[in-house]
Amino acid sequence: MKLNSTVALTLALLTMMLASGGVSSFWGFTLGHEALKGVSQPDARPTTKLASQRGTSASQGGVLLLREDDILKSVKAKIQGKGKAAKPEKPKEEDKQKQDEAQDKPENPANEDAPQAGFPVVTQNQGVSMEVRSARFSRGALLMKVNLKNTGSDTVRFLYSFLDVTDNQGRTLSASVEGLPAELPGNGQVFSGTVSIPTALLDNVKTLSLALTDYPDQKLRLELSNIPVER
């Protein structure tokens, strides 16, 4: 009697386990089926893929065919446009000469060699003379034409970075020197050069002063004052 009861309990447990496994399997299948709805296996066949792409392109819009004549005209126009951009027309020689003359033309239309009021300004010391012949504005700077001459017996050396330039308000201005010799021989020869000062430094300036000493002895000093500045 006891054995029959144990067998019955075992069969009942097995039945319950089978029923529970069946229900779980059915529930899992149902959930998976619902999750995979609308998902299809990709078509790996290339011919089918190309056909589908063509069908999609055709559905989006028709194919635009161009005429051969239109294509040739478009290509020709682009080639001509690039050729013109790469090879601009060269300016005539006369036009180029006029442009160069316009660039070199001073701001002051007066003749550079014409006499200027208040000039020349001259100083002399120990046989060495310094002369400012003119001061005119040109190309963004004040250009002063300067002459140096040595009638003494010894050669005089100058270092033009020591040239002092001051305005009538006592301000020191920066200047550059071109054309004047570093050594001035005692043969009486006149040497010409240019002292240039940027125009931006000359606001409200009426007169300038120059001072130059020999180098390295500094025994000779040339001073020029009241150099007029007129625009």
Sequence and secondary structure as in RCSB ss.txt:
>XXXX:A:sequence
MKLNSTVALTLALLTMMLASGGVSSFWGFTLGHEALKGVSQPDARPTTKLASQRGTSASQGGVLLLREDDILKSV
KAKIQGKGKAAKPEKPKEEDKQKQDEAQDKPENPANEDAPQAGFPVVTQNQGVSMEVRSARFSRGALLMKVNLKN
TGSDTVRFLYSFLDVTDNQGRTLSASVEGLPAELPGNGQVFSGTVSIPTALLDNVKTLSLALTDYPDQKLRLELS
NIPVER
>XXXX:A:secstr
 HHHHHHHHHHHHHHHHHHHHHHHHHHHHHHHHHHTTT       HHHHHHHHHHHHHHH       HHHHHHHH
HHHHHHHHHHHS     HHHHHHHHHHHHS SS S TTS  TT  EEEEETTEEEEEEEEEEETTEEEEEEEEEE
 SSS EEB GGG EEEETTS B   EEES  SEE SS  EEEEEEEEEGGG TT  EEEEEEEBSSS   EEEEE
EEE   
